């Protein structure tokens, strides 16, 4: 059980991961956009590039290839049709503004073979595709579209892959950002179940993400549009609790699906400054839902807590089904701690079953200001992850450097599952335990990285007396040392069998 430190895709200018990934053997192929400056100055003359990253005996390294000049694209995704793998994305014409179109090509063929939908002269300012589902001879592409108005609209493209014809349908919702985020086809009802930023076709401002049904002719099925709500309630004020944003939906069987998103306290406003209110954190909410009603079949589960101002946004919480009873959800976790990583982020990875219960929980430092773009399983039971990162923020000019990080986590498919017996727990390493701040006047924080396990935290004075003890299974745990006298103490971290994981001297000021 191991994970490698993420590697940085080195470019002399800004680079952005856009969702076109494929895995073959021990190699991840990542296609991305390279900008000359930053995303606000797109001219249409940027580069479309590819890097092949190989995982060889625990070492990952990559090489970079330019696929095409003059080719910025957004939110490209892959799909399979007639035993071939295809890619679909959007493109700006070089030197033009408010002129975007969609391209489609076979995955392994050169870009010159791509087919372009005739949209460039129609005033399409931008198009983002988040999901592409083939059905018979048609491709249904879900995302967002902005025309001449100030606001985008949730959009679906129905493309005839044989005749190269297409139909567009757009929908409104009460939100600044309007988009379809995820979708799957229900073969029994013969319609699509689709999630969106907010409720579709409702002029009122309902709080929370939306879900609805669309037929194969792109029509909203009347009465199906609703705001996603959950029966989970712990620290959230609203009951039932609305979802803030949706990470995704995946079918479980022919009658139900698993929905994963974030639940937020609706009375708090997202911010990038410290908020002492502990309720100001999102929970990952996972619940099984009915295809017919779109409602939860039972109580849902909540796992992990994240910073609302940074993490619960479209494209930054990938959700994948791996087998009949294993789902992965990846997210970015960030905590406002002055030490040891003041504005850094970390990968938070969860393995869920079809009811939304947690199999395992895993954390890995990213050591930069990053978002998780995607998680990509390989054939060996491991998992690649791609993060969009930034650094060197200049507050006076509002500029920063943007780059991509890629990492690999080994054997996640074989980690302990609910109800499993006799599965060996991986040995916790001392470098996976971080203790801070040290010295401290009151709270001592202990952060556990890697596969989350139950640990014993024992604090001794210099005479060997046990003064604090906790048995905890959490990513971050706090020991309150406020009532202890200023002195030097010894923190001992043990596993469930009493084996020593780490010892560290702690100074109480």
SVG drawing of the C-alpha trace seen along z (x, -y; Angstrom):
<svg xmlns="http://www.w3.org/2000/svg" viewBox="-45 -46 56 59">
<polyline fill="none" stroke="black" stroke-width="0.4" points="0.0,0.0 1.7,-3.2 1.3,-6.5 3.8,-8.6 4.3,-12.3 2.5,-14.1 4.6,-15.3 4.2,-18.7 3.7,-19.1 6.3,-21.7 5.4,-24.4 6.9,-27.9 3.4,-29.4 -0.1,-28.6 -1.4,-25.1 -4.9,-23.8 -6.2,-20.2 -9.5,-19.9 -10.8,-16.3 -9.3,-14.3 -7.6,-11.4 -7.0,-7.7 -5.1,-4.9 -3.3,-2.0 -1.3,0.4 1.0,-1.6 0.6,-4.8 -1.8,-7.8 -2.3,-10.0 -3.3,-13.6 -4.3,-16.1 -4.5,-19.8 -4.4,-23.4 -1.3,-25.6 -1.9,-29.4 0.6,-32.2 -0.6,-34.2 -3.8,-33.2 -7.3,-32.0 -8.7,-35.6 -6.6,-36.4 -7.6,-33.5 -7.0,-34.5 -7.5,-31.3 -3.8,-30.9 -2.9,-28.6 -1.5,-25.1 -3.2,-21.7 -0.7,-19.4 -0.4,-15.9 1.8,-14.3 2.3,-10.5 3.0,-9.7 4.4,-6.2 4.1,-4.5 7.2,-2.2 8.1,-0.4 6.7,-3.2 8.3,-6.0 6.1,-8.3 7.6,-10.5 6.2,-12.1 7.0,-13.4 5.3,-16.3 4.1,-16.4 2.4,-19.3 -0.6,-17.9 -1.8,-21.1 -1.1,-24.8 -3.9,-27.3 -6.2,-25.0 -7.6,-26.1 -10.5,-23.8 -12.7,-23.3 -14.0,-20.4 -13.3,-17.7 -14.6,-14.3 -14.4,-10.8 -17.0,-8.3 -17.2,-4.9 -19.3,-4.3 -19.3,-1.2 -16.2,0.3 -14.2,-2.9 -13.1,-5.5 -13.9,-9.1 -13.2,-12.6 -15.5,-15.6 -14.5,-19.2 -14.9,-22.8 -12.6,-25.2 -12.2,-28.9 -11.3,-30.1 -7.9,-31.8 -8.0,-35.5 -11.8,-35.6 -14.1,-36.4 -17.5,-35.0 -17.0,-32.3 -16.9,-28.7 -17.8,-25.3 -17.6,-21.6 -15.2,-19.1 -15.4,-15.3 -12.7,-12.8 -11.5,-9.3 -9.2,-9.1 -6.1,-7.8 -6.4,-9.7 -4.7,-13.0 -6.6,-16.2 -6.9,-17.0 -9.4,-14.2 -11.8,-16.0 -15.3,-16.9 -16.5,-20.4 -20.1,-21.3 -21.0,-24.5 -21.5,-26.8 -18.7,-29.3 -20.8,-32.0 -23.7,-31.7 -22.5,-33.9 -21.6,-31.0 -19.3,-32.7 -18.4,-29.5 -19.4,-25.9 -18.4,-23.5 -19.2,-19.8 -19.2,-17.9 -20.9,-14.6 -21.2,-12.7 -23.6,-9.7 -23.9,-7.8 -27.3,-6.2 -27.8,-4.2 -26.5,-6.6 -26.8,-9.7 -24.5,-11.4 -26.1,-13.4 -23.6,-16.0 -24.5,-17.8 -23.0,-21.1 -23.3,-24.8 -23.7,-27.3 -23.3,-31.1 -24.6,-33.1 -24.9,-36.8 -26.6,-37.3 -24.6,-37.9 -25.6,-34.5 -24.9,-31.0 -27.7,-28.3 -27.8,-24.7 -27.5,-23.0 -27.8,-19.6 -26.6,-18.8 -28.1,-15.8 -25.6,-14.9 -26.3,-12.3 -22.9,-10.7 -23.6,-9.1 -25.3,-12.1 -23.3,-14.8 -26.4,-16.7 -27.4,-18.1 -30.1,-19.8 -29.5,-22.1 -31.8,-22.7 -31.1,-25.2 -32.7,-25.6 -32.7,-28.3 -32.3,-28.2 -32.1,-30.7 -28.3,-31.0 -25.3,-33.0 -23.7,-29.7 -26.2,-27.6 -25.0,-24.1 -25.9,-20.5 -23.2,-18.6 -23.9,-14.9 -26.3,-12.5 -27.1,-8.8 -29.6,-7.0 -32.5,-5.1 -33.2,-2.2 -36.5,-1.3 -38.1,-4.8 -36.1,-5.6 -35.1,-9.0 -32.1,-10.8 -31.6,-11.7 -29.6,-14.9 -28.2,-17.1 -27.7,-20.8 -26.3,-23.7 -29.8,-24.8 -33.3,-23.6 -34.0,-23.7 -36.9,-25.9 -37.9,-27.5 -37.9,-31.3 -37.8,-31.3 -34.6,-31.0 -34.6,-27.6 -31.4,-26.8 -29.4,-23.9 -28.5,-21.8 -31.2,-20.5 -32.1,-17.2 -34.6,-16.4 -35.5,-14.1 -35.2,-14.8 -36.5,-12.6 -34.5,-11.6 -36.1,-14.6 -34.5,-16.9 -37.8,-17.9 -38.0,-18.4 -40.4,-15.8 -43.0,-17.8 -42.9,-17.6 -39.5,-15.9 -37.5,-19.1 -36.7,-19.5 -34.1,-20.7 -31.8,-18.0 -32.4,-17.4 -31.2,-14.9 -32.5,-13.2 -29.0,-13.6 -29.0,-16.1 -26.2,-16.5 -24.7,-20.0 -26.7,-21.5 -29.5,-23.9 -32.0,-23.1 -34.0,-19.9 -34.3,-18.3 -30.9,-19.5 -30.4,-20.9 -27.3,-19.9 -24.9,-22.8 -23.5,-21.3 -23.6,-17.8 -20.5,-15.8 -22.2,-13.2 -24.7,-10.4 -24.0,-6.8 -26.6,-4.0 -26.5,-1.1 -29.0,1.1 -32.0,0.7 -34.1,-1.1 -31.8,-3.1 -28.7,-5.3 -26.2,-6.7 -26.0,-10.5 -23.0,-12.2 -22.6,-15.9 -22.0,-18.5 -24.4,-19.7 -23.8,-23.2 -25.3,-25.3 -27.4,-27.7 -27.2,-30.5 -23.4,-30.8 -21.9,-32.6 -18.9,-31.0 -15.7,-33.0 -12.0,-32.6 -11.3,-33.9 -11.3,-31.9 -14.7,-31.4 -14.9,-30.3 -18.2,-28.6 -17.6,-24.9 -20.8,-24.5 -19.1,-26.4 -17.9,-23.2 -19.4,-21.0 -20.1,-17.3 -19.9,-14.9 -23.5,-13.5 -24.0,-10.1 -27.5,-8.6 -29.2,-5.9 -32.1,-7.3 -35.0,-6.0 -35.0,-6.3 -38.8,-6.9 -39.1,-9.6 -35.5,-10.8 -36.0,-10.8 -33.8,-9.0 -34.7,-5.4 -33.4,-5.6 -31.3,-7.8 -28.1,-9.1 -24.6,-9.1 -22.1,-11.9 -18.3,-11.6 -15.6,-14.2 -15.8,-18.0 -14.4,-20.5 -14.0,-24.2 -17.1,-25.5 -15.2,-28.5 -12.8,-26.3 -13.9,-22.8 -17.6,-22.1 -17.6,-23.3 -18.5,-21.7 -15.6,-19.7 -13.7,-19.5 -15.4,-16.5 -15.1,-13.6 -17.3,-10.6 -16.7,-7.2 -18.3,-3.7 -15.6,-1.1 -17.5,2.2 -20.9,3.5 -20.4,2.3 -17.6,-0.2 -17.7,-3.9 -14.9,-6.5 -15.3,-10.2 -12.3,-12.5 -12.3,-16.0 -10.0,-18.8 -9.7,-19.3 -8.3,-22.5 -7.9,-23.6 -7.0,-27.1 -4.0,-26.3 -1.0,-28.6 1.3,-25.6 2.4,-23.4 0.7,-24.3 -1.1,-27.7 -2.9,-27.7 -2.1,-24.2 -4.6,-21.5 -4.8,-17.8 -6.5,-14.9 -9.4,-13.5 -10.5,-10.2 -13.4,-8.0 -14.5,-4.5 -18.3,-4.0 -20.7,-1.2 -24.0,-1.4 -25.8,-2.7 -23.3,-5.5 -21.6,-3.9 -17.8,-4.4 -15.4,-1.5 -12.3,-3.6 -11.0,-7.1 -7.6,-8.3 -5.7,-11.7 -2.6,-12.8 -0.9,-16.3 -0.8,-18.2 1.4,-21.0 0.0,-23.6 -3.2,-25.5 -5.0,-22.8 -8.3,-21.4 -8.9,-17.7 -9.9,-17.6 -10.3,-13.9 -9.7,-10.4 -8.9,-7.7 -8.7,-4.0 -6.3,-1.7 -6.3,2.0 -4.1,2.8 -6.5,1.7 -4.7,-1.7 -5.9,-5.2 -4.4,-8.2 -5.5,-11.7 -5.1,-15.0 -5.1,-18.3 -5.3,-21.9 -2.9,-24.0 -1.7,-27.5 1.0,-29.4 2.8,-32.8 -0.4,-34.8 0.2,-38.6 -2.6,-40.4 -1.7,-43.8 -2.1,-42.5 -4.4,-39.6 -2.1,-37.3 -0.8,-33.8 0.9,-30.8 -1.3,-27.9 0.0,-24.3 -1.1,-20.6 -0.1,-17.9 -0.6,-14.2 -0.3,-11.5 -0.9,-7.8 -2.3,-5.8 -1.8,-2.0 -4.2,0.8 -7.3,-1.2 -9.6,1.4 -8.4,3.9 -8.7,1.8 -11.0,3.0 -14.7,3.2 -17.8,3.1 -18.4,6.6 -15.0,7.9 -13.2,10.2 -9.4,10.9 -8.2,8.0 -4.8,6.9 -4.6,3.2 -1.6,1.4 1.1,0.4 0.8,-3.3 4.0,-5.2 5.4,-7.9 5.7,-10.4 1.9,-10.1 1.4,-11.7 1.8,-15.5 1.7,-17.3 1.3,-21.1 1.5,-23.8 4.5,-23.0 5.1,-24.9 1.4,-25.5 -0.4,-27.4 -3.6,-25.4 -4.7,-23.2 -2.4,-20.6 -3.6,-19.3 -2.7,-15.8 -3.3,-15.2 -3.3,-11.6 -2.5,-11.1 -2.8,-7.9 -5.4,-5.2 -7.4,-6.4 -7.1,-4.1 -8.0,-4.1 -5.1,-5.4 -4.3,-6.0 -2.9,-9.4 -1.1,-9.4 0.5,-12.4 3.1,-11.8 4.9,-14.3 8.6,-14.0 8.0,-11.8 6.3,-9.2 2.8,-9.9 -0.1,-9.7 -1.8,-13.1 -4.0,-12.8 -5.3,-9.9 -7.7,-9.5 -8.7,-6.7 -9.6,-8.3 -10.3,-7.5 -10.3,-10.9 -8.2,-12.9 -7.6,-15.7 -7.8,-15.5 -7.3,-18.2 -5.8,-17.7 -6.6,-20.6 -3.5,-21.3 -4.9,-24.6 -5.2,-23.2 -1.7,-21.7 1.2,-23.6 3.9,-24.9 6.5,-22.1 7.9,-19.6 5.7,-16.6 6.0,-13.4 3.2,-12.5 3.0,-8.8 0.9,-7.7 0.0,-3.9 -1.9,-1.7 -4.8,0.5 -2.5,3.3 -0.4,0.9 2.4,0.7 4.4,-2.5 3.7,-4.7 5.4,-8.0 6.8,-9.8 7.3,-13.5 8.2,-16.0 5.6,-18.7 6.3,-22.1 3.4,-23.6 3.9,-27.3"/>
</svg>
